[in-house]
Amino acid sequence: MRILFVGNSFTARNNLPALLARLAKERGIAIEHKLVQAGGASLRQHLNSGAVAAALEADAYDVVVLQEQSTLPGKNAKRMHENVREMHDLITAAGAKTALYMTWAWLNRPDGQAAITTAYASIAAELGATLVPVGMVWERFLREHDQPVLHDDDGSHPALAGTYLAACVFLIALLQEDPVGLEAKPKALSNEDAALIRCETWRLCEDLAAGR
């Protein structure tokens, strides 16, 4: 599978695409990935730069993953939706599928997740895009566990455990594979924490799929 990731440091931090590829490899799925990112960038900035259009012209991809600037979905869902629609048109014209990487609320703004969730879920439903509900799983994980810490010290970016949780959710939502029992993990993440994240992401995604 060839995947183009489009976003900013929320995708680039701890190399989410490579971590997903390591998990997928254990399930017999080979992933080639490319990342188009800039610190703090919105999808509009990527549209204006032409970098995504150039990437789609240069190579064929099966899926393009879109990650909007972290606060825009909550602040201005209409603008976010406009950005996603334009990206979706480019992606569809290139023969690829669109996936949306739902991010999480900042540590000091936990109530913001509801607006982020609604913004991503509504545009995914409109376009028939695959929703990767990292933010929803992140929120539910934090309700039940205070360790491992998911947010980095800045309260917004993912810590290593947060990126691992995101990678597991991608494995489930995008590839329909179960992360439980896999061995791939960042070296700095303990075996116990990694196992907890794998099991909990599977359970929480199952709950979400069942409407629980």
C-alpha positions in Angstrom: 0.0 0.0 0.0 1.3 3.5 -0.9 0.2 6.2 1.5 0.7 10.0 1.2 0.5 11.8 4.6 -0.4 15.5 4.5 -0.2 17.5 7.7 2.2 19.1 10.2 4.2 18.2 13.3 1.2 16.2 14.7 2.0 13.7 12.0 5.7 14.2 11.8 6.5 14.0 15.5 7.9 10.6 16.4 7.5 9.6 12.7 3.9 8.3 12.8 4.1 7.0 9.1 7.1 4.8 9.8 5.6 3.5 13.0 2.4 2.5 11.2 4.5 0.8 8.5 6.3 -1.3 11.2 3.0 -2.4 12.7 1.5 -3.2 9.3 4.6 -5.3 8.3 3.8 -7.7 11.2 0.4 -8.2 9.7 1.9 -8.9 6.2 1.1 -5.5 4.7 3.9 -3.6 3.1 3.5 0.2 3.2 5.4 2.8 1.2 4.9 6.3 2.6 5.6 9.9 1.9 5.0 12.9 4.2 4.2 16.4 3.1 4.4 18.6 6.2 5.3 21.9 7.6 5.3 23.1 11.2 1.8 24.4 12.2 0.6 24.2 8.6 -3.1 24.0 7.6 -4.4 22.1 4.7 -5.0 25.4 3.0 -1.3 26.2 3.2 -0.5 22.8 1.6 -3.0 23.6 -1.2 -1.5 27.0 -1.8 2.0 25.7 -1.9 1.2 23.1 -4.6 3.2 20.4 -2.7 0.4 17.9 -2.5 -0.6 18.4 -6.2 3.1 17.9 -7.1 3.3 14.7 -5.0 0.2 13.3 -6.6 1.5 14.0 -10.1 4.9 12.5 -9.3 3.7 9.2 -7.8 0.6 7.0 -7.5 -0.9 6.5 -4.1 -3.7 4.3 -2.8 -4.6 6.6 0.1 -3.9 10.2 1.1 -4.2 11.0 4.8 -5.2 14.5 5.7 -4.4 16.1 9.0 -5.7 19.6 9.5 -4.0 22.2 11.8 -4.9 21.1 15.3 -7.1 24.0 16.5 -8.8 24.9 13.2 -11.5 22.2 13.3 -12.8 23.5 16.6 -12.4 27.2 15.7 -13.7 27.2 12.2 -15.1 23.9 10.9 -16.5 25.6 7.8 -13.0 26.6 6.7 -11.6 23.2 7.5 -14.3 21.6 5.4 -13.6 23.8 2.5 -9.9 22.8 2.7 -10.8 19.1 2.9 -13.2 19.3 0.0 -10.5 20.8 -2.3 -7.9 18.3 -1.2 -10.5 15.5 -1.8 -11.0 16.7 -5.3 -7.3 16.5 -6.0 -7.0 13.1 -4.4 -10.0 11.6 -6.3 -8.7 13.0 -9.6 -5.4 11.2 -8.9 -7.2 7.9 -8.4 -6.6 7.7 -4.6 -8.8 7.4 -1.6 -9.1 10.1 1.2 -8.6 9.3 4.9 -8.9 11.9 7.6 -6.7 11.9 10.7 -8.8 13.2 13.5 -6.4 14.7 16.1 -7.0 15.4 19.8 -7.7 18.3 22.1 -4.9 20.1 23.8 -4.2 19.0 27.4 -5.5 22.3 28.8 -8.6 22.3 26.5 -10.1 18.8 26.9 -13.6 20.1 26.3 -12.5 21.0 22.7 -12.6 17.4 21.6 -16.3 17.4 20.9 -16.0 20.1 18.2 -12.9 18.4 16.7 -14.8 15.1 16.5 -17.9 16.7 14.9 -15.8 18.6 12.4 -13.9 15.5 11.2 -16.8 13.1 11.4 -19.2 15.3 9.4 -16.9 16.0 6.5 -15.8 12.3 6.4 -19.5 11.3 6.1 -20.1 13.9 3.4 -17.2 12.8 1.3 -17.3 9.1 2.0 -13.7 9.3 3.3 -12.2 7.0 5.9 -12.2 8.4 9.3 -9.2 7.6 11.6 -10.7 8.5 15.0 -7.4 9.0 16.9 -8.9 12.0 18.9 -11.9 10.0 20.1 -9.8 7.0 21.2 -7.3 9.4 22.8 -10.1 11.1 24.8 -11.5 7.7 26.0 -8.0 6.4 26.9 -7.4 9.4 29.1 -10.6 8.9 30.9 -9.4 5.5 32.2 -5.6 5.8 32.3 -3.2 8.5 33.6 -0.2 6.5 32.3 1.4 6.4 29.9 1.3 10.1 29.2 -0.1 10.8 25.7 0.6 14.5 25.4 4.1 15.9 25.1 5.4 18.4 27.6 3.9 21.3 25.6 0.4 19.9 26.1 -0.4 19.7 22.4 1.9 17.5 20.5 2.0 13.7 21.0 4.4 12.1 23.3 5.9 8.8 22.1 3.0 6.9 23.7 0.5 9.3 21.9 2.1 8.6 18.5 2.0 4.8 19.2 -1.7 5.1 20.1 -2.3 7.0 16.8 -0.4 4.3 14.8 -2.5 1.6 16.4 -5.7 3.4 15.6 -4.5 3.8 12.0 -3.8 0.1 11.8 -7.4 -0.6 12.9 -9.3 2.1 11.0 -7.3 2.3 7.8 -6.1 -1.3 7.4 -8.7 -3.2 9.4 -6.0 -5.0 11.3 -5.8 -5.9 15.1 -2.7 -4.5 16.9 -3.0 -6.8 19.9 0.0 -9.1 20.2 2.2 -7.2 17.8 5.8 -6.6 18.8 6.8 -3.4 16.9 7.1 -0.4 19.1 9.5 2.5 19.8 12.5 1.5 21.8 11.9 4.1 24.4 8.3 2.8 25.1 8.1 0.1 27.7 6.7 -3.3 26.8 4.0 -2.9 29.4 2.9 0.5 28.1 3.0 -0.7 24.5 0.9 -3.7 25.3 -1.7 -1.6 27.2 -2.0 0.8 24.2 -2.4 -2.0 21.7 -5.1 -3.7 23.8 -6.9 -0.5 24.7 -7.0 1.0 21.2 -8.5 -2.3 19.9 -11.1 -2.3 22.6 -12.0 1.3 22.3 -12.2 1.1 18.5 -14.5 -1.9 18.8 -16.7 0.2 21.2 -16.8 3.1 18.8 -17.7 0.8 15.9 -20.5 -0.7 18.0 -21.8 2.8 18.9 -20.9 2.3 22.6 
